[in-house]
Amino acid sequence: MLVSKRQGTQPRLFQMVEMEALVPQNHLLRQLDRVIDWSMIHERTRALYSENMGRPVSDPELQLRLMVLCYLFNHSERALYNLLPMHAGYLWFCGLDFEAVLHPEEAELALPDRTTLVKTRKFWRDHQVFDDLMRDIVDQCIIAGLVKPQMDAAVDGTQVRANASIHSLAEIQLAPVESIEAYLVRQAKEDTEDTKTDKEDAPKPPSTRNDHSEVEEQAVHEDFHGKTFSNRTHRSTSDPDARLYKKSKGQEAHLRYLVHDLIDVHSGVILDTRASLASGTAEREVSLKQVQAIRFRHPHLQIRTLSADKGYESADYLVQLHELGIIPLIRLRSLKLQEFPVYKTRALHPVRKAKRRLKQKEIQAYNFAKSIQRHGAYRHIQALRARIEHAFAEAKGRHGLDRARSRGLDRMQEQATLTAMVQNLKRLCRFKARRPRAGALSCTVLAKITGCPQYLCSTTCSGFRFFGNFDGFIL
């Protein structure tokens, strides 16, 4: 039967709708709310705010949930605040409802202003709150059993386009070198000129010509053909930390940063992430810092093997991994073993003696790495190294790591940390969905060993809630 055409849609004036009924039970936001105790941010930020002075601060837990939504679904703060009045799942995850967004003055938990969220991110970034949250999330992955104490790691770096144009490059102007005598003479001359009264200092009439027109015209019609740019001679005026960088000869150089990840190849959990200036040696330098930082942040973890690509083939890098007791699984360009040097004469000079020892260590480390590649004992672990490429692809395609959100190395580090946090949370949700009560036994064992109640966790049918840390103890 034919249906008549509707003249208009008139919704009901009063509707009784529960926020709980609008969010599906298997939604990712429900899983995130179950596996993590978001109130841990109160302990992390308690020392940053005064209890008796100043205005009441906005709820830190609500702000943390808003930040997680920004990076989980790749929204800017402006886009998130435009979507909040229309998205029931976002409001439920933040503990809000539609009335709290439409009438914030009447709500018990008011939505903070967007500028408040931006200032809070800067405040927490300066006090390393995000680094502490990243460590807590990795600890919860370890407690749940997602990351094993004896682990196989992989390290790699990726390029991130800076939030700056190539047209912002300007030549570095070095300050002229001036002697002390010339400086004193110049200062004395300036002091005598300041004491004189200048009668010609009358204000000039405002110019009718636009001062910016010439600069804008020059920028639009600027021709870069025949010019040479390098990081030694040029720097971006909008983002001085960005560097011209390219990974291959056929690639075009752009202003970029480098983001380095250290992951567990079996679970895909990002153990440490760092942003650095783009350079040819940054990957090896930062990876050594990450490996050493794991021993301090998570001393109960032990890295057995470290997988990397050919960019990490360096004698100094292999020697330091050998001294740390880590088996290097690095793709080498040549598998031919080198002869161990034997010297006929004894070196008495300390510098010459140190060079000989360093040469022996380098050849020993190279031969050790080559023997592993020749025998193929760890091929199954080397095959899992591709998971770090998958993590970079996920971060760039789903969470906006393909381009820097803001400018500056510290802000790039914040973006990398928050992106790694949401990636680890997704992996923890998938793992807890398969093993709901995983990790409860580990917390009980830690509580019995330490005898401290802060290691106890209140388990539920769908997850756990973790309080405190357990640095210094072995699972």
C-alpha angles and dihedrals in degrees: 000000000000116000117223119242115263117238095205146329119257113185120206115272096224121035126179105212127158118215089219091062094052096062117073116239094237096047119130092239091058090051091050091050091053102046099046131054100220093189088079087089089072091064092045094052101034093098092049096065132055120239097210107028134064133014121315111275122234116260107283092206092055091049092049091052090051091052091050090052090052093056098032094058098024099247129150118227091257093049092046093053090050090052098044097080089053102040117077093185093057091048093048092049090053094046093248136120136205093270091056090058098041096040107022093164090065098042124100092221108036125202109247120237117265092243089053089057091051093050092047091054090054092047093050091044092056091051096045094243092145091055090054091049091050090052092049092052092050089049090054090051088053093048092049090055095246091120118043122219090237101054142171113224136196129200133197142145134227136197122249121193112237122234091249136093125240087236090067091072114116132177115263111249110211119210113248117252111246129183123232093248092053091046092053092048091050093048091050091050092050091049092054091048092052092056093057118088114235113208093190094068094103114140113263120232114261114268118243092210118094107244093203095053094079092047093048092048091050091049093050095048097037113134118211095185112124094013124120122215127191138159090251095059105026137047133182113254093206097045113018092181094061117097135200105252142162130174100209136032095247094049123099116243116241136168103276148159128215123233117197125199130193109197141174104247095210099052101020092230113153106232097183136002129187138177121217142171112279111260139136096254099038095097095058095040095049094044091057090052090050093051091049092045091056089063091057100038096041108017091169090067121087121194110215101176134015119204122201142154130253093280089076095057101119130134093225092048094050092048092054092048089050090052090050090054095244121141108232115223097186127151105244125200094221129030097191111122118237124228115253108243118245117190122208095204128052118244112231099172110088094222093051090045092052091050091053092050092048091050091051092049092050094051091045092051092046093050091048092053092045093050089054091052093047096050094042096214094148102039093122090057093045089054089060091058088089088074090078088059088051089052091053091047091051092048093050099039100040108021105035102251092135089087134024114257093210140004129273136051094261091055090047088054090051091052092049092048096049091045091052090047094057091045091054091047091055091051091047090051092052091047094048090049089061096039108026098179097040114136099026093104092050092055092049091051091050091049091052093047096048098033088217121127093215090079093059116106128201106230126204132186091270107035149326139270116223126205126190128352134273105215112164099029128103123222 
